[in-house]
């Protein structure tokens, strides 16, 4: 009987081992396929950005540039307006992200406290904004009456708090060990001291994740600036690139380039636009990648 049970255990273990290896192989193959499908569009965009017009229009550009071409980059980089708008984008992103992080972290920390009076009301107010808003025209009138048009605040304040980020961070703070906060309070720390010296330093994962979310959102944002700003000197680079694409599509001349340049960049301007827009985020992501998955999981899963 013992020998039979031992044999069954061994056979079961061998079968489980084979099944696990098969699972790993299938899972690895699926992940490689998904990764290839995700990377293919980006590699194709990079190839088109460095290819010449004829090869692009004839559909001969796939993963490798054909007829190496830097005309589009020369037209864009040679325009002073591009660099001015690029500096604007950096400024808007840094300021907007700093304000958004300050508001989101403090609001989420307050909402995470069960003893907060009116907690459900404030959570309801935040969640309601996910389903209802004032509409485009009322928002435009409000921004105009506040005197925010053609200013930084027209971009920063309307999107200062993302409710999704707020709820993720609130869930993370709810799971934060209360013993650490109580110990800090006993040592004489105030509420702000506990928050800034204990809670935030131990919340690097979720803070880095929210930092990445906000940075990407503000960097890629263009509609607010397009709507509330009239001075091209105040545009972010996304609006500049949007106008560049519109100029090529409409057949009009682009500042810094003539008609010959226009015809040359007409085929690959969209690829160059996407590449220039996403490149800074790609450079930023590796520094925050190790916090990304853990930050989202810590804020979304109850422990």
C-alpha positions in Angstrom: 0.0 0.0 0.0 2.8 2.4 0.9 4.7 1.5 -2.2 1.6 2.2 -4.3 1.0 5.6 -2.7 4.6 6.5 -3.2 4.4 5.6 -6.8 1.3 7.6 -7.3 2.9 10.6 -5.6 6.0 10.3 -7.9 3.9 9.9 -11.0 1.7 12.9 -10.0 4.8 15.0 -9.3 6.3 14.1 -12.7 3.0 14.9 -14.4 2.8 18.3 -12.5 6.4 19.0 -13.5 5.7 18.3 -17.2 2.5 20.3 -17.0 4.3 23.3 -15.5 7.0 23.2 -18.1 4.4 23.0 -20.9 2.6 26.0 -19.3 5.9 28.0 -19.2 6.6 27.2 -22.8 3.1 28.2 -24.0 3.1 31.2 -21.8 6.5 32.3 -23.0 5.4 31.9 -26.7 2.3 33.9 -26.1 4.2 36.7 -24.3 6.8 36.8 -27.2 4.0 37.1 -29.7 2.3 39.8 -27.8 5.5 41.7 -27.3 6.2 41.5 -31.1 2.7 42.8 -31.9 3.2 45.7 -29.5 6.7 46.6 -30.7 5.9 46.3 -34.4 4.0 49.6 -34.8 6.6 51.6 -33.0 9.5 50.1 -35.0 7.5 50.7 -38.2 7.1 54.3 -37.2 10.8 54.7 -36.5 11.6 53.2 -39.9 9.1 55.5 -41.7 10.5 58.5 -39.9 13.9 57.9 -41.5 12.7 56.8 -44.9 12.2 58.8 -48.1 8.8 59.7 -49.5 8.8 57.3 -52.5 9.4 54.2 -50.4 6.7 55.2 -47.9 4.0 55.9 -50.4 4.7 52.7 -52.2 4.4 50.7 -49.0 8.0 49.3 -49.1 8.9 50.4 -45.6 8.4 47.8 -43.0 11.0 47.4 -40.1 14.0 48.9 -41.8 14.3 52.4 -43.2 14.5 52.7 -47.0 16.1 55.6 -48.8 17.5 57.1 -45.6 16.1 60.6 -45.1 16.5 63.3 -42.5 14.7 66.1 -44.3 11.7 66.1 -42.0 13.9 66.3 -38.9 15.9 69.1 -40.4 12.8 71.1 -41.1 11.4 70.6 -37.6 14.7 71.1 -35.7 15.6 74.1 -37.8 12.5 75.9 -36.6 13.0 78.1 -33.5 9.3 77.8 -32.7 9.7 74.0 -32.3 12.3 74.5 -29.5 10.3 77.2 -27.9 7.2 74.9 -27.8 9.3 72.1 -26.6 10.5 74.2 -23.6 6.8 75.1 -23.0 5.9 71.4 -22.9 8.7 70.6 -20.4 7.6 73.5 -18.2 3.9 72.6 -18.4 4.6 69.0 -17.6 6.8 69.7 -14.6 4.5 72.2 -13.1 1.3 70.3 -13.8 2.7 67.0 -12.5 4.0 68.7 -9.3 0.6 70.3 -8.6 -1.3 67.1 -9.5 0.9 64.9 -7.3 0.6 67.3 -4.3 -3.2 67.4 -4.6 -3.7 63.7 -5.3 -1.5 62.4 -2.5 -3.0 64.7 0.2 -6.5 64.1 -1.0 -6.1 60.4 -1.2 -4.4 60.2 2.2 -7.3 62.1 3.8 -9.9 59.9 2.1 -8.1 56.8 3.3 -8.9 57.6 7.0 -12.1 55.8 8.1 -12.7 58.4 10.8 -12.8 61.3 8.4 -16.1 63.1 8.8 -18.0 63.3 5.5 -15.6 60.8 3.9 -18.3 59.2 1.8 -19.5 62.5 0.6 -16.0 63.6 -0.6 -15.4 60.2 -2.3 -18.8 60.6 -4.0 -17.9 64.1 -5.2 -14.6 62.7 -6.7 -16.3 59.7 -8.4 -19.1 61.8 -9.8 -16.7 63.8 -11.9 -15.8 60.6 -13.7 -19.3 60.4 -15.1 -20.4 64.1 -15.3 -18.7 67.3 -16.3 -19.7 70.9 -17.1 -19.2 70.4 -20.9 -16.8 72.1 -23.3 -18.5 75.5 -23.6 -19.1 76.1 -19.9 -15.5 75.1 -19.2 -14.3 77.5 -21.9 -16.4 80.3 -20.4 -15.1 79.6 -16.9 -11.5 79.5 -18.0 -12.0 82.8 -19.8 -13.7 84.5 -16.9 -11.0 83.4 -14.5 -8.4 85.1 -16.8 -6.6 81.8 -17.4 -6.5 82.0 -21.2 -3.0 82.1 -22.7 -1.6 81.1 -19.3 -0.1 78.0 -17.8 -3.1 77.6 -15.5 -5.4 76.9 -18.4 -3.6 73.6 -18.8 -2.7 72.8 -15.2 -5.8 73.4 -13.2 -8.6 71.8 -15.2 -6.8 68.4 -15.1 -5.1 68.8 -11.7 -6.6 65.6 -10.2 -7.2 62.3 -12.0 -9.9 60.4 -10.2 -8.5 57.1 -11.3 -5.1 57.9 -9.8 -6.8 59.3 -6.7 -8.7 56.0 -6.1 -5.7 53.9 -6.7 -3.6 55.9 -4.2 -6.4 56.0 -1.7 -6.6 52.2 -1.8 -2.8 52.0 -1.2 -3.0 54.3 1.8 -5.8 52.3 3.3 -3.5 49.2 3.3 -0.6 51.2 4.9 0.3 49.8 8.3 -1.4 52.0 10.9 1.1 50.9 13.5 3.8 53.0 11.9 1.7 56.1 11.9 0.7 55.5 15.5 4.3 55.1 16.5 5.3 58.3 14.8 2.4 60.1 16.5 3.5 58.8 19.9 7.0 60.2 19.2 5.4 63.6 18.8 5.0 64.0 15.0 2.1 66.0 13.7 -0.2 64.7 11.0 1.9 66.5 8.3 5.1 65.1 9.8 3.7 61.6 9.7 2.5 62.0 6.1 5.7 63.6 4.7 8.4 61.8 6.8 6.8 58.3 7.2 4.0 57.6 4.7 5.4 59.1 1.5 9.0 57.7 1.9 7.5 54.2 2.3 5.1 54.8 -0.7 7.7 55.2 -3.5 6.1 52.5 -5.7 2.7 54.1 -5.9 4.1 57.6 -6.0 6.4 56.7 -8.9 3.5 55.1 -10.7 1.3 58.1 -10.3 4.2 60.3 -11.4 4.5 58.4 -14.6 0.8 58.5 -15.3 0.5 62.2 -14.8 3.7 63.0 -16.7 2.6 61.0 -19.7 -0.9 62.6 -19.6 0.4 66.1 -19.4 3.1 65.6 -22.0 0.7 64.2 -24.6 -2.0 66.7 -23.8 -2.8 69.1 -26.7 -6.5 69.9 -26.8 -6.5 72.2 -23.7 -3.7 74.3 -25.1 -5.3 74.3 -28.6 -8.6 75.5 -27.1 -7.4 78.0 -24.5 -4.3 79.5 -26.1 -4.1 81.9 -29.1 -0.4 82.8 -29.0 1.8 80.2 -30.9 4.7 81.1 -28.6 2.8 79.5 -25.7 1.9 76.3 -27.4 3.2 73.0 -26.2 5.1 70.9 -28.7 2.1 68.6 -29.3 0.1 71.5 -30.7 3.1 72.5 -32.8 3.3 69.0 -34.2 -0.4 68.9 -34.7 -0.3 72.1 -36.7 2.7 70.7 -38.7 0.6 67.7 -39.7 -2.4 69.9 -40.5 -0.1 72.1 -42.7 1.2 69.2 -44.6 -2.3 67.7 -45.1 -3.6 71.1 -46.2 -0.8 71.7 -48.5 0.4 74.9 -46.8 3.9 75.9 -46.2 5.6 75.2 -42.8 7.7 77.7 -41.0 11.3 76.8 -41.5 10.8 74.9 -44.7 9.9 75.6 -48.3 7.7 73.9 -50.9 10.3 71.3 -51.7 10.7 70.4 -48.1 7.0 70.2 -47.7 6.6 67.7 -50.5 9.5 65.7 -49.1 8.1 65.5 -45.5 4.5 65.0 -46.5 4.8 61.2 -46.5 6.6 60.7 -43.2 5.6 63.7 -41.1 3.1 61.7 -39.0 5.9 59.2 -38.1 8.3 61.9 -37.2 5.5 63.6 -35.1 4.8 60.4 -33.1 8.5 59.6 -32.7 9.3 63.1 -31.3 6.3 63.1 -29.0 6.9 59.7 -27.4 10.7 59.7 -27.2 11.0 61.6 -23.8 8.5 59.3 -22.2 10.4 56.3 -23.4 13.5 57.7 -21.9 11.8 58.3 -18.6 10.1 55.0 -18.3 13.2 52.8 -17.6 13.9 54.8 -14.4 10.4 54.2 -13.1 9.7 50.7 -14.5 10.6 48.8 -11.4 8.0 50.7 -9.4 5.3 50.6 -12.1 3.8 47.1 -11.7 4.2 46.9 -7.9 2.7 50.4 -7.5 -0.5 49.6 -9.4 -0.9 46.2 -7.7 -0.3 47.7 -4.2 -3.0 50.3 -4.9 -5.5 48.0 -6.5 -5.4 44.7 -4.5 -6.5 44.4 -0.9 -4.0 42.7 1.4 
